[in-house]
C-alpha cells in the first residue's frame, strides 16, 4: 500500500517537472540567444561587478 502511494506521488511529480520544462524551454532559449550577442556577453562581467559593488581587481 505504501509503495503504491509513493509511486503515485513520484509519477505526479514527474509529470509536473515535465510540464514545467516544456514551458520554460522556449523562454530559456530566447534568453540564451539574447545573451550570446557579443556586446551583451562583453557587458555582463562589468554589469555584475557594478551590481555587486566590487571594483575590478587588477593583477
mmCIF file as Biopython writes it, N, C-alpha, C and O atoms, coordinates in Angstrom:
data_model
#
loop_
_atom_site.group_PDB
_atom_site.id
_atom_site.type_symbol
_atom_site.label_atom_id
_atom_site.label_alt_id
_atom_site.label_comp_id
_atom_site.label_asym_id
_atom_site.label_entity_id
_atom_site.label_seq_id
_atom_site.pdbx_PDB_ins_code
_atom_site.Cartn_x
_atom_site.Cartn_y
_atom_site.Cartn_z
_atom_site.occupancy
_atom_site.B_iso_or_equiv
_atom_site.auth_seq_id
_atom_site.auth_asym_id
_atom_site.pdbx_PDB_model_num
ATOM 1   N N  . UNK A ? 1  ? 0.831  -1.188 0.000   1.0 0.0 1  A 1 
ATOM 2   C CA . UNK A ? 1  ? 0.000  0.000  0.000   1.0 0.0 1  A 1 
ATOM 3   C C  . UNK A ? 1  ? 0.878  1.255  0.000   1.0 0.0 1  A 1 
ATOM 4   O O  . UNK A ? 1  ? 0.603  2.204  -0.735  1.0 0.0 1  A 1 
ATOM 5   N N  . UNK A ? 2  ? 1.918  1.263  0.811   1.0 0.0 2  A 1 
ATOM 6   C CA . UNK A ? 2  ? 2.832  2.413  0.906   1.0 0.0 2  A 1 
ATOM 7   C C  . UNK A ? 2  ? 3.580  2.621  -0.410  1.0 0.0 2  A 1 
ATOM 8   O O  . UNK A ? 2  ? 3.787  3.755  -0.843  1.0 0.0 2  A 1 
ATOM 9   N N  . UNK A ? 3  ? 3.982  1.523  -1.038  1.0 0.0 3  A 1 
ATOM 10  C CA . UNK A ? 3  ? 4.715  1.612  -2.305  1.0 0.0 3  A 1 
ATOM 11  C C  . UNK A ? 3  ? 3.821  2.209  -3.392  1.0 0.0 3  A 1 
ATOM 12  O O  . UNK A ? 3  ? 4.285  2.996  -4.217  1.0 0.0 3  A 1 
ATOM 13  N N  . UNK A ? 4  ? 2.559  1.841  -3.393  1.0 0.0 4  A 1 
ATOM 14  C CA . UNK A ? 4  ? 1.631  2.384  -4.391  1.0 0.0 4  A 1 
ATOM 15  C C  . UNK A ? 4  ? 1.470  3.890  -4.215  1.0 0.0 4  A 1 
ATOM 16  O O  . UNK A ? 4  ? 1.419  4.633  -5.195  1.0 0.0 4  A 1 
ATOM 17  N N  . UNK A ? 5  ? 1.390  4.334  -2.971  1.0 0.0 5  A 1 
ATOM 18  C CA . UNK A ? 5  ? 1.249  5.768  -2.696  1.0 0.0 5  A 1 
ATOM 19  C C  . UNK A ? 5  ? 2.496  6.518  -3.145  1.0 0.0 5  A 1 
ATOM 20  O O  . UNK A ? 5  ? 2.395  7.575  -3.767  1.0 0.0 5  A 1 
ATOM 21  N N  . UNK A ? 6  ? 3.672  5.976  -2.833  1.0 0.0 6  A 1 
ATOM 22  C CA . UNK A ? 6  ? 4.923  6.608  -3.247  1.0 0.0 6  A 1 
ATOM 23  C C  . UNK A ? 6  ? 5.048  6.641  -4.768  1.0 0.0 6  A 1 
ATOM 24  O O  . UNK A ? 6  ? 5.506  7.634  -5.334  1.0 0.0 6  A 1 
ATOM 25  N N  . UNK A ? 7  ? 4.646  5.566  -5.424  1.0 0.0 7  A 1 
ATOM 26  C CA . UNK A ? 7  ? 4.701  5.516  -6.885  1.0 0.0 7  A 1 
ATOM 27  C C  . UNK A ? 7  ? 3.792  6.578  -7.494  1.0 0.0 7  A 1 
ATOM 28  O O  . UNK A ? 7  ? 4.168  7.249  -8.455  1.0 0.0 7  A 1 
ATOM 29  N N  . UNK A ? 8  ? 2.606  6.727  -6.935  1.0 0.0 8  A 1 
ATOM 30  C CA . UNK A ? 8  ? 1.676  7.741  -7.441  1.0 0.0 8  A 1 
ATOM 31  C C  . UNK A ? 8  ? 2.249  9.142  -7.257  1.0 0.0 8  A 1 
ATOM 32  O O  . UNK A ? 8  ? 2.124  9.982  -8.149  1.0 0.0 8  A 1 
ATOM 33  N N  . UNK A ? 9  ? 2.878  9.404  -6.110  1.0 0.0 9  A 1 
ATOM 34  C CA . UNK A ? 9  ? 3.483  10.716 -5.868  1.0 0.0 9  A 1 
ATOM 35  C C  . UNK A ? 9  ? 4.623  10.982 -6.843  1.0 0.0 9  A 1 
ATOM 36  O O  . UNK A ? 9  ? 4.728  12.080 -7.391  1.0 0.0 9  A 1 
ATOM 37  N N  . UNK A ? 10 ? 5.476  9.987  -7.061  1.0 0.0 10 A 1 
ATOM 38  C CA . UNK A ? 10 ? 6.595  10.158 -7.988  1.0 0.0 10 A 1 
ATOM 39  C C  . UNK A ? 10 ? 6.101  10.402 -9.411  1.0 0.0 10 A 1 
ATOM 40  O O  . UNK A ? 10 ? 6.660  11.226 -10.134 1.0 0.0 10 A 1 
ATOM 41  N N  . UNK A ? 11 ? 5.064  9.692  -9.808  1.0 0.0 11 A 1 
ATOM 42  C CA . UNK A ? 11 ? 4.504  9.907  -11.143 1.0 0.0 11 A 1 
ATOM 43  C C  . UNK A ? 11 ? 3.951  11.317 -11.281 1.0 0.0 11 A 1 
ATOM 44  O O  . UNK A ? 11 ? 4.140  11.963 -12.312 1.0 0.0 11 A 1 
ATOM 45  N N  . UNK A ? 12 ? 3.269  11.794 -10.248 1.0 0.0 12 A 1 
ATOM 46  C CA . UNK A ? 12 ? 2.702  13.145 -10.290 1.0 0.0 12 A 1 
ATOM 47  C C  . UNK A ? 12 ? 3.811  14.187 -10.373 1.0 0.0 12 A 1 
ATOM 48  O O  . UNK A ? 12 ? 3.723  15.122 -11.170 1.0 0.0 12 A 1 
ATOM 49  N N  . UNK A ? 13 ? 4.857  14.035 -9.553  1.0 0.0 13 A 1 
ATOM 50  C CA . UNK A ? 13 ? 5.965  14.993 -9.573  1.0 0.0 13 A 1 
ATOM 51  C C  . UNK A ? 13 ? 6.691  14.948 -10.914 1.0 0.0 13 A 1 
ATOM 52  O O  . UNK A ? 13 ? 7.102  15.987 -11.428 1.0 0.0 13 A 1 
ATOM 53  N N  . UNK A ? 14 ? 6.850  13.776 -11.473 1.0 0.0 14 A 1 
ATOM 54  C CA . UNK A ? 14 ? 7.491  13.657 -12.783 1.0 0.0 14 A 1 
ATOM 55  C C  . UNK A ? 14 ? 6.692  14.368 -13.862 1.0 0.0 14 A 1 
ATOM 56  O O  . UNK A ? 14 ? 7.259  15.030 -14.732 1.0 0.0 14 A 1 
ATOM 57  N N  . UNK A ? 15 ? 5.372  14.230 -13.804 1.0 0.0 15 A 1 
ATOM 58  C CA . UNK A ? 15 ? 4.514  14.910 -14.772 1.0 0.0 15 A 1 
ATOM 59  C C  . UNK A ? 15 ? 4.629  16.421 -14.618 1.0 0.0 15 A 1 
ATOM 60  O O  . UNK A ? 15 ? 4.701  17.143 -15.612 1.0 0.0 15 A 1 
ATOM 61  N N  . UNK A ? 16 ? 4.648  16.907 -13.367 1.0 0.0 16 A 1 
ATOM 62  C CA . UNK A ? 16 ? 4.763  18.347 -13.128 1.0 0.0 16 A 1 
ATOM 63  C C  . UNK A ? 16 ? 6.101  18.878 -13.625 1.0 0.0 16 A 1 
ATOM 64  O O  . UNK A ? 16 ? 6.155  19.958 -14.215 1.0 0.0 16 A 1 
ATOM 65  N N  . UNK A ? 17 ? 7.187  18.133 -13.395 1.0 0.0 17 A 1 
ATOM 66  C CA . UNK A ? 17 ? 8.502  18.562 -13.873 1.0 0.0 17 A 1 
ATOM 67  C C  . UNK A ? 17 ? 8.549  18.604 -15.396 1.0 0.0 17 A 1 
ATOM 68  O O  . UNK A ? 17 ? 9.119  19.525 -15.981 1.0 0.0 17 A 1 
ATOM 69  N N  . UNK A ? 18 ? 7.955  17.617 -16.026 1.0 0.0 18 A 1 
ATOM 70  C CA . UNK A ? 18 ? 7.938  17.582 -17.492 1.0 0.0 18 A 1 
ATOM 71  C C  . UNK A ? 18 ? 7.163  18.774 -18.042 1.0 0.0 18 A 1 
ATOM 72  O O  . UNK A ? 18 ? 7.577  19.392 -19.023 1.0 0.0 18 A 1 
ATOM 73  N N  . UNK A ? 19 ? 6.045  19.092 -17.414 1.0 0.0 19 A 1 
ATOM 74  C CA . UNK A ? 19 ? 5.222  20.226 -17.841 1.0 0.0 19 A 1 
ATOM 75  C C  . UNK A ? 19 ? 5.978  21.539 -17.655 1.0 0.0 19 A 1 
ATOM 76  O O  . UNK A ? 19 ? 5.936  22.407 -18.527 1.0 0.0 19 A 1 
ATOM 77  N N  . UNK A ? 20 ? 6.669  21.690 -16.525 1.0 0.0 20 A 1 
ATOM 78  C CA . UNK A ? 20 ? 7.448  22.900 -16.255 1.0 0.0 20 A 1 
ATOM 79  C C  . UNK A ? 20 ? 8.577  23.045 -17.266 1.0 0.0 20 A 1 
ATOM 80  O O  . UNK A ? 20 ? 8.816  24.144 -17.767 1.0 0.0 20 A 1 
ATOM 81  N N  . UNK A ? 21 ? 9.269  21.967 -17.572 1.0 0.0 21 A 1 
ATOM 82  C CA . UNK A ? 21 ? 10.362 22.012 -18.545 1.0 0.0 21 A 1 
ATOM 83  C C  . UNK A ? 21 ? 9.836  22.402 -19.923 1.0 0.0 21 A 1 
ATOM 84  O O  . UNK A ? 21 ? 10.503 23.133 -20.655 1.0 0.0 21 A 1 
ATOM 85  N N  . UNK A ? 22 ? 8.664  21.928 -20.279 1.0 0.0 22 A 1 
ATOM 86  C CA . UNK A ? 22 ? 8.084  22.272 -21.576 1.0 0.0 22 A 1 
ATOM 87  C C  . UNK A ? 22 ? 7.755  23.758 -21.651 1.0 0.0 22 A 1 
ATOM 88  O O  . UNK A ? 22 ? 7.871  24.365 -22.716 1.0 0.0 22 A 1 
ATOM 89  N N  . UNK A ? 23 ? 7.345  24.350 -20.533 1.0 0.0 23 A 1 
ATOM 90  C CA . UNK A ? 23 ? 7.035  25.781 -20.513 1.0 0.0 23 A 1 
ATOM 91  C C  . UNK A ? 23 ? 8.296  26.629 -20.495 1.0 0.0 23 A 1 
ATOM 92  O O  . UNK A ? 23 ? 8.364  27.653 -21.175 1.0 0.0 23 A 1 
ATOM 93  N N  . UNK A ? 24 ? 9.296  26.211 -19.723 1.0 0.0 24 A 1 
ATOM 94  C CA . UNK A ? 24 ? 10.498 27.027 -19.563 1.0 0.0 24 A 1 
ATOM 95  C C  . UNK A ? 24 ? 11.480 26.894 -20.721 1.0 0.0 24 A 1 
ATOM 96  O O  . UNK A ? 24 ? 12.263 27.813 -20.962 1.0 0.0 24 A 1 
ATOM 97  N N  . UNK A ? 25 ? 11.460 25.790 -21.433 1.0 0.0 25 A 1 
ATOM 98  C CA . UNK A ? 25 ? 12.407 25.562 -22.518 1.0 0.0 25 A 1 
ATOM 99  C C  . UNK A ? 25 ? 12.481 26.697 -23.525 1.0 0.0 25 A 1 
ATOM 100 O O  . UNK A ? 25 ? 13.567 27.228 -23.758 1.0 0.0 25 A 1 
ATOM 101 N N  . UNK A ? 26 ? 11.363 27.088 -24.133 1.0 0.0 26 A 1 
ATOM 102 C CA . UNK A ? 26 ? 11.410 28.175 -25.117 1.0 0.0 26 A 1 
ATOM 103 C C  . UNK A ? 26 ? 11.874 29.503 -24.516 1.0 0.0 26 A 1 
ATOM 104 O O  . UNK A ? 26 ? 12.566 30.274 -25.181 1.0 0.0 26 A 1 
ATOM 105 N N  . UNK A ? 27 ? 11.504 29.771 -23.281 1.0 0.0 27 A 1 
ATOM 106 C CA . UNK A ? 27 ? 11.930 31.021 -22.633 1.0 0.0 27 A 1 
ATOM 107 C C  . UNK A ? 27 ? 13.435 31.036 -22.427 1.0 0.0 27 A 1 
ATOM 108 O O  . UNK A ? 27 ? 14.089 32.050 -22.674 1.0 0.0 27 A 1 
ATOM 109 N N  . UNK A ? 28 ? 13.984 29.922 -21.978 1.0 0.0 28 A 1 
ATOM 110 C CA . UNK A ? 28 ? 15.431 29.839 -21.752 1.0 0.0 28 A 1 
ATOM 111 C C  . UNK A ? 28 ? 16.177 29.984 -23.075 1.0 0.0 28 A 1 
ATOM 112 O O  . UNK A ? 28 ? 17.215 30.642 -23.129 1.0 0.0 28 A 1 
ATOM 113 N N  . UNK A ? 29 ? 15.662 29.381 -24.135 1.0 0.0 29 A 1 
ATOM 114 C CA . UNK A ? 29 ? 16.298 29.504 -25.449 1.0 0.0 29 A 1 
ATOM 115 C C  . UNK A ? 29 ? 16.317 30.955 -25.911 1.0 0.0 29 A 1 
ATOM 116 O O  . UNK A ? 29 ? 17.310 31.412 -26.478 1.0 0.0 29 A 1 
ATOM 117 N N  . UNK A ? 30 ? 15.228 31.683 -25.674 1.0 0.0 30 A 1 
ATOM 118 C CA . UNK A ? 30 ? 15.165 33.094 -26.059 1.0 0.0 30 A 1 
ATOM 119 C C  . UNK A ? 30 ? 16.180 33.918 -25.278 1.0 0.0 30 A 1 
ATOM 120 O O  . UNK A ? 30 ? 16.857 34.775 -25.846 1.0 0.0 30 A 1 
ATOM 121 N N  . UNK A ? 31 ? 16.288 33.661 -23.980 1.0 0.0 31 A 1 
ATOM 122 C CA . UNK A ? 31 ? 17.243 34.394 -23.139 1.0 0.0 31 A 1 
ATOM 123 C C  . UNK A ? 31 ? 18.670 34.079 -23.569 1.0 0.0 31 A 1 
ATOM 124 O O  . UNK A ? 31 ? 19.508 34.978 -23.641 1.0 0.0 31 A 1 
ATOM 125 N N  . UNK A ? 32 ? 18.955 32.812 -23.854 1.0 0.0 32 A 1 
ATOM 126 C CA . UNK A ? 32 ? 20.306 32.431 -24.267 1.0 0.0 32 A 1 
ATOM 127 C C  . UNK A ? 32 ? 20.678 33.071 -25.605 1.0 0.0 32 A 1 
ATOM 128 O O  . UNK A ? 32 ? 21.824 33.477 -25.794 1.0 0.0 32 A 1 
ATOM 129 N N  . UNK A ? 33 ? 19.732 33.165 -26.527 1.0 0.0 33 A 1 
ATOM 130 C CA . UNK A ? 33 ? 20.009 33.811 -27.811 1.0 0.0 33 A 1 
ATOM 131 C C  . UNK A ? 33 ? 20.361 35.276 -27.594 1.0 0.0 33 A 1 
ATOM 132 O O  . UNK A ? 33 ? 21.228 35.816 -28.282 1.0 0.0 33 A 1 
ATOM 133 N N  . UNK A ? 34 ? 19.697 35.919 -26.645 1.0 0.0 34 A 1 
ATOM 134 C CA . UNK A ? 34 ? 19.987 37.320 -26.330 1.0 0.0 34 A 1 
ATOM 135 C C  . UNK A ? 34 ? 21.360 37.459 -25.685 1.0 0.0 34 A 1 
ATOM 136 O O  . UNK A ? 34 ? 22.118 38.363 -26.035 1.0 0.0 34 A 1 
ATOM 137 N N  . UNK A ? 35 ? 21.686 36.574 -24.747 1.0 0.0 35 A 1 
ATOM 138 C CA . UNK A ? 35 ? 22.959 36.673 -24.026 1.0 0.0 35 A 1 
ATOM 139 C C  . UNK A ? 35 ? 24.163 36.308 -24.887 1.0 0.0 35 A 1 
ATOM 140 O O  . UNK A ? 35 ? 25.286 36.696 -24.568 1.0 0.0 35 A 1 
ATOM 141 N N  . UNK A ? 36 ? 23.948 35.574 -25.965 1.0 0.0 36 A 1 
ATOM 142 C CA . UNK A ? 36 ? 25.059 35.170 -26.821 1.0 0.0 36 A 1 
ATOM 143 C C  . UNK A ? 36 ? 25.524 36.273 -27.762 1.0 0.0 36 A 1 
ATOM 144 O O  . UNK A ? 36 ? 26.532 36.105 -28.449 1.0 0.0 36 A 1 
ATOM 145 N N  . UNK A ? 37 ? 24.820 37.388 -27.808 1.0 0.0 37 A 1 
ATOM 146 C CA . UNK A ? 37 ? 25.257 38.505 -28.647 1.0 0.0 37 A 1 
ATOM 147 C C  . UNK A ? 37 ? 26.556 39.061 -28.080 1.0 0.0 37 A 1 
ATOM 148 O O  . UNK A ? 37 ? 26.683 39.187 -26.862 1.0 0.0 37 A 1 
ATOM 149 N N  . UNK A ? 38 ? 27.537 39.401 -28.940 1.0 0.0 38 A 1 
ATOM 150 C CA . UNK A ? 38 ? 28.866 39.811 -28.459 1.0 0.0 38 A 1 
ATOM 151 C C  . UNK A ? 38 ? 28.849 40.990 -27.491 1.0 0.0 38 A 1 
ATOM 152 O O  . UNK A ? 38 ? 29.535 40.950 -26.470 1.0 0.0 38 A 1 
ATOM 153 N N  . UNK A ? 39 ? 28.093 42.025 -27.782 1.0 0.0 39 A 1 
ATOM 154 C CA . UNK A ? 39 ? 28.088 43.197 -26.907 1.0 0.0 39 A 1 
ATOM 155 C C  . UNK A ? 39 ? 27.506 42.858 -25.539 1.0 0.0 39 A 1 
ATOM 156 O O  . UNK A ? 39 ? 28.011 43.326 -24.518 1.0 0.0 39 A 1 
ATOM 157 N N  . UNK A ? 40 ? 26.472 42.067 -25.510 1.0 0.0 40 A 1 
ATOM 158 C CA . UNK A ? 40 ? 25.857 41.661 -24.242 1.0 0.0 40 A 1 
ATOM 159 C C  . UNK A ? 40 ? 26.833 40.797 -23.455 1.0 0.0 40 A 1 
ATOM 160 O O  . UNK A ? 40 ? 26.986 40.981 -22.247 1.0 0.0 40 A 1 
ATOM 161 N N  . UNK A ? 41 ? 27.491 39.860 -24.122 1.0 0.0 41 A 1 
ATOM 162 C CA . UNK A ? 41 ? 28.454 38.986 -23.444 1.0 0.0 41 A 1 
ATOM 163 C C  . UNK A ? 41 ? 29.617 39.754 -22.858 1.0 0.0 41 A 1 
ATOM 164 O O  . UNK A ? 41 ? 30.118 39.396 -21.792 1.0 0.0 41 A 1 
ATOM 165 N N  . UNK A ? 42 ? 30.060 40.805 -23.534 1.0 0.0 42 A 1 
ATOM 166 C CA . UNK A ? 42 ? 31.177 41.603 -23.033 1.0 0.0 42 A 1 
ATOM 167 C C  . UNK A ? 42 ? 30.746 42.519 -21.900 1.0 0.0 42 A 1 
ATOM 168 O O  . UNK A ? 42 ? 31.569 42.893 -21.064 1.0 0.0 42 A 1 
ATOM 169 N N  . UNK A ? 43 ? 29.480 42.884 -21.855 1.0 0.0 43 A 1 
ATOM 170 C CA . UNK A ? 43 ? 28.984 43.819 -20.848 1.0 0.0 43 A 1 
ATOM 171 C C  . UNK A ? 43 ? 28.621 43.122 -19.540 1.0 0.0 43 A 1 
ATOM 172 O O  . UNK A ? 43 ? 28.642 43.751 -18.482 1.0 0.0 43 A 1 
ATOM 173 N N  . UNK A ? 44 ? 28.291 41.845 -19.596 1.0 0.0 44 A 1 
ATOM 174 C CA . UNK A ? 44 ? 27.827 41.144 -18.393 1.0 0.0 44 A 1 
ATOM 175 C C  . UNK A ? 44 ? 28.816 41.177 -17.230 1.0 0.0 44 A 1 
ATOM 176 O O  . UNK A ? 44 ? 28.388 41.473 -16.114 1.0 0.0 44 A 1 
ATOM 177 N N  . UNK A ? 45 ? 30.106 40.896 -17.411 1.0 0.0 45 A 1 
ATOM 178 C CA . UNK A ? 45 ? 31.020 40.962 -16.258 1.0 0.0 45 A 1 
ATOM 179 C C  . UNK A ? 45 ? 31.060 42.351 -15.625 1.0 0.0 45 A 1 
ATOM 180 O O  . UNK A ? 45 ? 31.078 42.475 -14.400 1.0 0.0 45 A 1 
ATOM 181 N N  . UNK A ? 46 ? 31.076 43.386 -16.446 1.0 0.0 46 A 1 
ATOM 182 C CA . UNK A ? 46 ? 31.087 44.760 -15.929 1.0 0.0 46 A 1 
ATOM 183 C C  . UNK A ? 46 ? 29.811 45.035 -15.137 1.0 0.0 46 A 1 
ATOM 184 O O  . UNK A ? 46 ? 29.858 45.612 -14.050 1.0 0.0 46 A 1 
ATOM 185 N N  . UNK A ? 47 ? 28.680 44.621 -15.685 1.0 0.0 47 A 1 
ATOM 186 C CA . UNK A ? 47 ? 27.399 44.849 -15.033 1.0 0.0 47 A 1 
ATOM 187 C C  . UNK A ? 47 ? 27.324 44.109 -13.700 1.0 0.0 47 A 1 
ATOM 188 O O  . UNK A ? 47 ? 26.828 44.656 -12.716 1.0 0.0 47 A 1 
ATOM 189 N N  . UNK A ? 48 ? 27.809 42.880 -13.662 1.0 0.0 48 A 1 
ATOM 190 C CA . UNK A ? 48 ? 27.795 42.118 -12.410 1.0 0.0 48 A 1 
ATOM 191 C C  . UNK A ? 48 ? 28.680 42.768 -11.349 1.0 0.0 48 A 1 
ATOM 192 O O  . UNK A ? 48 ? 28.314 42.805 -10.174 1.0 0.0 48 A 1 
ATOM 193 N N  . UNK A ? 49 ? 29.841 43.280 -11.755 1.0 0.0 49 A 1 
ATOM 194 C CA . UNK A ? 49 ? 30.708 43.968 -10.790 1.0 0.0 49 A 1 
ATOM 195 C C  . UNK A ? 49 ? 30.011 45.193 -10.227 1.0 0.0 49 A 1 
ATOM 196 O O  . UNK A ? 49 ? 30.096 45.461 -9.028  1.0 0.0 49 A 1 
ATOM 197 N N  . UNK A ? 50 ? 29.326 45.936 -11.078 1.0 0.0 50 A 1 
ATOM 198 C CA . UNK A ? 50 ? 28.616 47.134 -10.617 1.0 0.0 50 A 1 
ATOM 199 C C  . UNK A ? 50 ? 27.470 46.764 -9.679  1.0 0.0 50 A 1 
ATOM 200 O O  . UNK A ? 50 ? 27.246 47.431 -8.669  1.0 0.0 50 A 1 
ATOM 201 N N  . UNK A ? 51 ? 26.762 45.721 -10.011 1.0 0.0 51 A 1 
ATOM 202 C CA . UNK A ? 51 ? 25.636 45.314 -9.166  1.0 0.0 51 A 1 
ATOM 203 C C  . UNK A ? 51 ? 26.099 44.823 -7.799  1.0 0.0 51 A 1 
ATOM 204 O O  . UNK A ? 51 ? 25.423 45.039 -6.793  1.0 0.0 51 A 1 
ATOM 205 N N  . UNK A ? 52 ? 27.244 44.167 -7.767  1.0 0.0 52 A 1 
ATOM 206 C CA . UNK A ? 52 ? 27.761 43.626 -6.507  1.0 0.0 52 A 1 
ATOM 207 C C  . UNK A ? 52 ? 28.673 44.612 -5.794  1.0 0.0 52 A 1 
ATOM 208 O O  . UNK A ? 52 ? 29.203 44.306 -4.726  1.0 0.0 52 A 1 
ATOM 209 N N  . UNK A ? 53 ? 28.861 45.798 -6.379  1.0 0.0 53 A 1 
ATOM 210 C CA . UNK A ? 53 ? 29.683 46.869 -5.794  1.0 0.0 53 A 1 
ATOM 211 C C  . UNK A ? 53 ? 31.108 46.418 -5.510  1.0 0.0 53 A 1 
ATOM 212 O O  . UNK A ? 53 ? 31.689 46.771 -4.484  1.0 0.0 53 A 1 
ATOM 213 N N  . UNK A ? 54 ? 31.658 45.642 -6.415  1.0 0.0 54 A 1 
ATOM 214 C CA . UNK A ? 54 ? 33.045 45.200 -6.259  1.0 0.0 54 A 1 
ATOM 215 C C  . UNK A ? 54 ? 33.856 45.781 -7.401  1.0 0.0 54 A 1 
ATOM 216 O O  . UNK A ? 54 ? 33.550 45.526 -8.565  1.0 0.0 54 A 1 
ATOM 217 N N  . UNK A ? 55 ? 34.869 46.544 -7.096  1.0 0.0 55 A 1 
ATOM 218 C CA . UNK A ? 55 ? 35.684 47.125 -8.167  1.0 0.0 55 A 1 
ATOM 219 C C  . UNK A ? 55 ? 36.488 46.046 -8.895  1.0 0.0 55 A 1 
ATOM 220 O O  . UNK A ? 55 ? 36.722 44.958 -8.369  1.0 0.0 55 A 1 
ATOM 221 N N  . UNK A ? 56 ? 36.891 46.372 -10.086 1.0 0.0 56 A 1 
ATOM 222 C CA . UNK A ? 56 ? 37.704 45.453 -10.883 1.0 0.0 56 A 1 
ATOM 223 C C  . UNK A ? 56 ? 39.071 45.303 -10.235 1.0 0.0 56 A 1 
ATOM 224 O O  . UNK A ? 56 ? 39.742 46.299 -9.964  1.0 0.0 56 A 1 
ATOM 225 N N  . UNK A ? 57 ? 39.481 44.087 -9.987  1.0 0.0 57 A 1 
ATOM 226 C CA . UNK A ? 57 ? 40.761 43.834 -9.329  1.0 0.0 57 A 1 
ATOM 227 C C  . UNK A ? 57 ? 41.851 43.677 -10.378 1.0 0.0 57 A 1 
ATOM 228 O O  . UNK A ? 57 ? 41.799 42.775 -11.214 1.0 0.0 57 A 1 
ATOM 229 N N  . UNK A ? 58 ? 42.827 44.555 -10.325 1.0 0.0 58 A 1 
ATOM 230 C CA . UNK A ? 58 ? 43.925 44.480 -11.288 1.0 0.0 58 A 1 
ATOM 231 C C  . UNK A ? 58 ? 44.979 43.509 -10.786 1.0 0.0 58 A 1 
ATOM 232 O O  . UNK A ? 58 ? 45.181 43.358 -9.581  1.0 0.0 58 A 1 
ATOM 233 N N  . UNK A ? 59 ? 45.639 42.861 -11.717 1.0 0.0 59 A 1 
ATOM 234 C CA . UNK A ? 59 ? 46.658 41.878 -11.344 1.0 0.0 59 A 1 
ATOM 235 C C  . UNK A ? 59 ? 48.012 42.497 -11.311 1.0 0.0 59 A 1 
ATOM 236 O O  . UNK A ? 59 ? 48.995 41.817 -11.016 1.0 0.0 59 A 1 
#
